[in-house]
Amino acid sequence: MAGDSVLYAAAHSHHLDTVQVDSPIGAVYFDSPTQLTNFRRRLDAVEQVALNPTQSQDVILTIANDL
């Protein structure tokens, strides 16, 4: 998903969840259970390696100070 703009819109009822992916031709929407499961797995994997907000801020400040 690197480089893709992805919005996972979770609803109170899972059957109303929707994923929006921006593409060069416009937004593409996904809402089938299989597609949602695949996107949720990918987003969960990204979340596992992402920095927490404090760590992100520290990295940004370090880069800004090095400029």
Buried (B, 14 or more C-beta within 10 A) or exposed (E): EEEEEBEBEEEEEEEEBBBBBEEEEEEEEBEEEEBBEEBBEBBEEEEEEEEEEEEEEEEEEEEEEEE
